[in-house]
Amino acid sequence: MSKITPRNELKATVDRLKREGKKVVFTNGCFDILHAGHTRYLREARKLGDALILALNSDSSVRSIKGPMRPIVPEAERAEVVAALDSVDYVTVFDELTPLELIEFLRPDVIVKGGDWAEKDIVGAETVRKWGGRVAIMPEIEGASTTNIIDKVLQVYRSGDEAGKRG
């Protein structure tokens, strides 16, 4: 089975893992331009269980959340990149604005978000706790943001910086 898995196939895998007594960890996001903040976050999230599922927002979902100019990288390429990380066991793409339907379907043991989230704002937190799961918030990594990277690229482009033009 590929790491990039449709939700129905992933459900069967999650059910098997749970029967084997494994702890399933779930996170989600756009992961538009992968950066060190993402990789550190995913590495730490993976330590919370036996398998890490990364639910990736589809292109249409990202546009609805981030605006018409995003994503920068198409969903198939974003999925391929995050699937290449050792810390990520499974990737599934979702079209909805939030991952709640997917969380309810997969029933992970732990859901994880970054430190820029307050627990009260994490979609699925209450739902996961109802079946005995937990919510984990990873420490925020200062300055590690796709939006910051895009803003910096635009600043270099707009300034006509010679170093930026070379490469």
N, C-alpha and C positions, 0 to 999 in steps of 0.2 A: 504494500500500500504506500502511495506517495504521502509525503508530509502535507501536501495541499489536498484537502479532503472535503468533499461535500458534506453538509451537516448530517444527512441520513447515515452515511457510512461512519462518520465520526461518532454518532450516537451509539452505534454498535460497539465501537472501540472503547468508548467511555464506559459503557455498561460492563464490558469484559474486564477492563482495568479495575473497576470497583469490585467486581466479583472476586478478583485476585487480591483484594485488600489494598489496592493502590490509591493514593491521594491525587486527585485531579485538580490542577490549578488552571484558572481561566483569566485572561486579560484581553483587552480589546483596544483598538485605536486605528488611526489613519496610517501611521508609519510612512508618511509621504516621502521624506528624504531621511534615510536612515543615518543616525549620528551616534556619537559615543553615549549620549544620554539614554538613547533607546537600548543599546547593547548592554549597558550596565544595569538598567532597569530589568530587562528580560533575564539576565543572568541571575539577579537577585530573586526575581519572581520564581524562577525554576527551582530554586533551593527550598521553596515552600511545599514541595510535593514531589510526586514521582513522574508526572507528565504535565507539560505546559501546553495549553491550547491558546493560540493567538487568533482571536476573531478580528479579521481585517475589514474595515469599512470599505464597501464597494465604491467605485468612482462616483456614482450618483449620490450615495450617502455622504461622501466627503464634500461634494459640491453643495449639498443642502446645508451642511454644517459650517463649512469654511468659506463658501462663496464660489462664484462661477470660474475663477481662475485656478482653482484647486480641484483635484490633486495635480501636482507637477508630474508625478510618475504614475502611469496607469496601473490599475489593480493587479493585473497578471504579473507585471514586473515587481511590484511591491511584495506580492505574495511569494514570488521566487526568491527575492532577497531575504525576507525574514525567515523563510523555510530553510535557507542555507545556514542559519545560525544554529550552533550546537545546543543552545539553551531552549530552542523552540522544538517541541515534539510534533505538533500538528498546527496547521493553518487552515482556517475556513473563512470564506468571504461572506459577509452579510450585507443585505441591501437596506435594511430598516434604519431608521434614524438612531435607534438605541439597540443595544444587544439584549434587551430584556427577554424577548421571545426565544432567543438562542440560549440564554442562561436557563430559562425555565425548561427548555427542551433537553439540554445536556446535563443539567443538575451537577455542576462542579462542586467540589468540596471547599474551594477557596477562590474568591475573586480578588484580583489585584489591580490597583490603580496607582498612578504616580502621586508624589507629594503635593502636587498643585491641586489635588482634589480633596474636598472635605467629605467625610464618610456619609453625611446626610445627603450629599449630591450624587453619590455613586449609584448608578442604575443597577438594580438587581441586589443591592446590599441587603435590604429587608427580606427579599425572597430567599436568598441563600441562607440567611440566618434561620429562617423558618424550618428548614430541613436539617439544621444542625451544622451548616457550613459557617465559614467565617470570611471576613473582609480584611485584607491587608493593604496598607498604604506604604509604598516605598518612599524613602527620602527623596526630596526634590534635588535635582542636580542643577545648580545655578547656571543660567545661561544656555543650557542644553535645550534648544527649541528649534523646530523646523521653521517656524515663523521668523525667529531671529536670523537663521541662516538665509532665508529668502530675502529678508530686509537688508542684510549685509551685501548679498549679491547685487541687489538693486542699487544700493548706495555706490558700490564700486562701478557698476555699469553707468550710472548717471553722472558720476564724477569724471568719467573718461580716464580713470586711473590706468596708466601705461602697464603696470604690473598685472592688472586685471585683464587687459586686452591680450597679453601674451599667453595667458593660460589658465 
